[in-house]
Amino acid sequence: MTTMATDFVRALQEEFSSVSKRLEDIHGKEDAIRAEMGEQLRTLAEERTRLEARTRHLQALLTLEGKAQKPSAAVVAALAELPRQRSLADEAHQLLSETARELHYQDLAAALVDRGVQIPGKEPPKNLVAHIHSDPRFVRPKRGVYALAEWYPKGTKSVGVRKRKRGRAPGKTTKSSRRRVAV
């Protein structure tokens, strides 16, 4: 190769390295901003929920005292513009649809929290399970793992489905019930 060709290749490689480095920096900044925004959105959502609850309680107390208050037009308009809050089951369904793979319930809860979804309770992963375990859109292909029912053939049972306790059949007597008590 000529020196001109090697200089050209070297210049291309340097430019490629420079652009790649800048692109990595931008991805890092985007991730940091997303994390910060997620935390701020979580904080605002918690405060909004507390204030909405307090407003409802104050309205109820004022109504009991015969001094019912209506929220201002600005508050009504702001509440109307807020997007409807989706259920935890809806959020979990959307996440599993997007990832297209089954997830352990703790990983599922962590991914939802990373997205800014608030899971109430002392143990959010267990609370998430309480919200999705009876939803027919989900199945448990393995212990602790949740997937979408649409990924599995009809009639596929979730693992861990409780069976009826074995007991005596109706109409059968037990040894103790056959004992006669002398009177």
C-alpha positions as CSV (number, residue, x, y, z in Angstrom):
1,M,0.0,0.0,0.0
2,T,1.1,3.5,-0.6
3,T,1.7,5.9,2.2
4,M,-1.2,8.0,1.0
5,A,-3.6,5.0,1.4
6,T,-2.3,4.1,4.9
7,D,-2.6,7.8,5.9
8,F,-6.2,7.7,4.7
9,V,-7.0,4.5,6.6
10,R,-5.3,5.8,9.7
11,A,-7.4,9.0,9.5
12,L,-10.6,7.0,9.1
13,Q,-9.7,4.8,12.1
14,E,-9.0,7.9,14.2
15,E,-12.3,9.5,13.1
16,F,-14.1,6.2,13.8
17,S,-12.6,6.0,17.3
18,S,-13.5,9.6,18.0
19,V,-17.1,9.3,16.9
20,S,-17.5,6.0,18.8
21,K,-16.2,7.6,22.0
22,R,-18.6,10.6,21.6
23,L,-21.5,8.2,21.0
24,E,-20.7,6.2,24.1
25,D,-20.6,9.5,26.1
26,I,-24.0,10.4,24.8
27,H,-25.4,7.0,25.7
28,G,-24.0,7.4,29.2
29,K,-25.5,10.9,29.6
30,E,-28.9,9.6,28.3
31,D,-28.9,6.8,30.8
32,A,-28.0,9.1,33.7
33,I,-30.8,11.6,32.7
34,R,-33.3,8.7,32.4
35,A,-32.4,7.5,35.9
36,E,-32.6,10.9,37.3
37,M,-36.0,11.6,35.6
38,G,-37.3,8.3,36.8
39,E,-36.5,9.1,40.4
40,Q,-38.0,12.6,40.1
41,L,-41.1,11.2,38.5
42,R,-41.4,8.6,41.3
43,T,-41.1,11.4,43.9
44,L,-43.7,13.6,42.2
45,A,-46.1,10.7,41.8
46,E,-45.8,9.8,45.5
47,E,-46.4,13.5,46.5
48,R,-49.4,13.8,44.1
49,T,-50.9,10.6,45.5
50,R,-50.5,11.9,49.0
51,L,-52.0,15.3,48.1
52,E,-54.9,13.7,46.2
53,A,-55.7,11.5,49.2
54,R,-55.5,14.4,51.6
55,T,-57.8,16.5,49.3
56,R,-60.4,13.7,49.3
57,H,-60.2,13.4,53.1
58,L,-60.6,17.1,53.6
59,Q,-63.5,17.2,51.2
60,A,-65.2,14.4,53.1
61,L,-64.7,16.2,56.4
62,L,-66.0,19.5,55.1
63,T,-69.0,17.7,53.6
64,L,-69.7,16.1,57.1
65,E,-69.6,19.6,58.6
66,G,-72.0,20.9,55.9
67,K,-69.4,23.0,54.2
68,A,-68.7,21.0,51.0
69,Q,-65.8,22.4,48.9
70,K,-65.3,21.9,45.3
71,P,-61.8,21.8,43.8
72,S,-60.8,24.9,41.8
73,A,-61.2,24.8,38.0
74,A,-57.4,24.6,37.6
75,V,-57.2,21.5,39.8
76,V,-60.1,19.8,37.9
77,A,-58.4,20.7,34.6
78,A,-55.0,19.4,35.8
79,L,-56.5,16.1,37.0
80,A,-58.4,15.6,33.8
81,E,-55.1,16.0,31.8
82,L,-53.3,13.4,33.9
83,P,-53.0,10.1,32.1
84,R,-55.0,7.3,33.7
85,Q,-52.8,5.3,36.0
86,R,-52.4,1.7,34.7
87,S,-52.6,-1.3,37.0
88,L,-49.5,-3.2,38.0
89,A,-50.7,-6.1,36.0
90,D,-51.0,-3.9,32.9
91,E,-47.5,-2.6,33.4
92,A,-46.1,-6.1,33.9
93,H,-47.9,-7.3,30.8
94,Q,-46.5,-4.5,28.7
95,L,-42.9,-5.1,30.1
96,L,-43.1,-8.8,29.3
97,S,-44.5,-8.1,25.9
98,E,-41.6,-5.7,25.1
99,T,-38.9,-8.0,26.5
100,A,-40.5,-11.1,24.9
101,R,-39.1,-13.4,27.6
102,E,-40.1,-14.8,30.9
103,L,-38.8,-13.1,34.0
104,H,-38.4,-14.1,37.7
105,Y,-40.8,-12.0,39.8
106,Q,-37.9,-10.2,41.5
107,D,-36.4,-9.2,38.2
108,L,-39.8,-8.2,36.9
109,A,-40.4,-5.9,39.9
110,A,-36.9,-4.4,39.5
111,A,-37.5,-3.7,35.8
112,L,-40.8,-2.1,36.6
113,V,-39.2,0.1,39.3
114,D,-36.5,1.1,36.8
115,R,-39.3,2.3,34.5
116,G,-40.7,4.5,37.2
117,V,-43.6,2.2,38.1
118,Q,-44.4,2.5,41.8
119,I,-45.0,-0.8,43.5
120,P,-46.5,-0.2,47.0
121,G,-45.8,-2.2,50.1
122,K,-42.8,-3.2,52.2
123,E,-41.8,-5.9,49.8
124,P,-42.6,-4.7,46.2
125,P,-41.7,-8.0,44.4
126,K,-44.2,-9.9,46.6
127,N,-46.8,-7.3,46.2
128,L,-46.4,-7.5,42.4
129,V,-47.0,-11.2,42.6
130,A,-50.2,-10.5,44.6
131,H,-51.4,-8.3,41.8
132,I,-50.6,-10.7,38.9
133,H,-50.9,-14.2,40.2
134,S,-54.6,-14.5,39.5
135,D,-54.6,-12.6,36.2
136,P,-55.3,-15.0,33.3
137,R,-52.8,-13.1,31.1
138,F,-49.9,-14.6,33.1
139,V,-48.6,-18.1,33.7
140,R,-45.9,-19.5,35.9
141,P,-43.8,-21.8,33.6
142,K,-41.3,-22.3,36.5
143,R,-41.3,-21.6,40.1
144,G,-41.1,-17.8,40.7
145,V,-41.0,-17.1,37.0
146,Y,-43.8,-15.3,35.1
147,A,-44.6,-15.2,31.4
148,L,-47.5,-14.3,29.2
149,A,-50.1,-16.9,28.7
150,E,-50.2,-16.2,25.0
151,W,-46.7,-17.7,24.6
152,Y,-48.0,-21.1,25.8
153,P,-50.5,-23.5,24.3
154,K,-54.0,-23.3,25.6
155,G,-54.6,-25.4,28.7
156,T,-51.0,-25.1,29.9
157,K,-51.1,-25.1,33.7
158,S,-49.0,-22.8,35.8
159,V,-46.6,-24.6,38.1
160,G,-47.5,-24.4,41.8
161,V,-51.2,-24.4,41.2
162,R,-52.6,-25.7,44.5
163,K,-54.3,-29.0,44.4
164,R,-57.2,-29.8,46.6
165,K,-56.2,-31.2,50.0
166,R,-56.6,-34.9,50.2
167,G,-59.1,-35.9,52.7
168,R,-61.8,-38.5,53.2
169,A,-64.4,-38.8,50.5
170,P,-67.9,-37.6,51.4
171,G,-70.0,-40.3,53.0
172,K,-67.0,-42.4,54.2
173,T,-66.6,-42.9,57.9
174,T,-63.5,-42.9,59.9
175,K,-62.4,-45.3,62.6
176,S,-63.1,-42.8,65.3
177,S,-66.5,-42.0,64.0
178,R,-67.5,-45.7,64.2
179,R,-66.7,-46.0,67.9
180,R,-69.7,-46.2,70.0
181,V,-69.9,-44.3,73.2
182,A,-71.4,-46.3,76.1
183,V,-74.2,-44.5,77.8
